[in-house]
Amino acid sequence: MPNKKSAEKELRKAVKRNVANKKVSDKLKTLVKINLKQIKSSDKKVKEDYTKTIKAIDKATKKGVIKKNTASRKKSRLMKKINALK
């Protein structure tokens, strides 16, 4: 437990941020899994859902949930798999 009032406030802020970041990262992981499942089943709808996933990756990067290079790597690997479908 924090001893000072400011430390208590920082703890409350950290808990709120953790919840928000967890929500963003969980949504991101879900979208990526959906895309990978569609790629495996050769679904034609994968292109539409890919744009949603990219948007989520970019938002997560902007919020600082994932780093810039991680975002680029995720997008690149997904696109590579989608292009291999053709």
Beta strands, then each sheet from edge to edge (+ up, - down):
end
